[in-house]
Amino acid sequence: MSDPGDGTALNRCGWATSAPDYVSYHDDEWGVPLRGVTAMFERLSLEGFQSGLSWLVILRKRPAFRAAFAGFDPEVVAGFSEVDVARLLADAGIVRNRSKIEATVQNARAVLDLDTPLDELLWSFAPDPAEHPRPATLSDVPAVTPESTAMATELKRRGLRFVGPTTCYALMQAAGLVDDHVADCWRAAPR
């Protein structure tokens, strides 16, 4: 619990209390319904970069990621060449993992080839909120669901990489496709 500055204390999801960056992200972004191809491409890309790392690392590097990947505009990123990959591998402001960088470029190309906008495709996997119970505690929050598995399968079928079921579920949580704020969190929407 922390004080928002008005004398009241707010309960938050336990993961969000260890650093001010987390508190801000939790309070302002995590679980807020996100729309738009560029916004969803950014979130999908950052979740892929997070794989195996702390989200805090990615969150703190997000401004550098945005600069390095042209604001995550899929049309621009799809045009990246080997020269751009080399530039990104030399950029200490981002996670310098060749596989993840190349996957982001490939994913941008795949996004441009979709027959439906990326955000619409991703939202098609959102479960019915009535069938997705609110977690009482952090231990009740799943890492993978049937919907995230289906999303990962479909994204891979369409040529995207670094989009496994766990990454897809993290995306679903972050982009508001599911509301996994624990029951006593101030952000938990009534159901």
ABEGO torsion letter per residue (X at the ends): XBBAGAGBBBBBBAAAAABAAAAAAAAAABGBBBBEAAAAAAAAAAAAAABGBBAAAAAAAAAAAAAAAGGGBAAAAAABBAAAAAAAAABAABBBBAAAAAAAAAAAAAAAABABBAAAAAAAABBBAAABBBBABAAABBABBAAAAAAAAAAAAAGBBGBBAAAAAAAAAAAGABBABBAABAABBBX
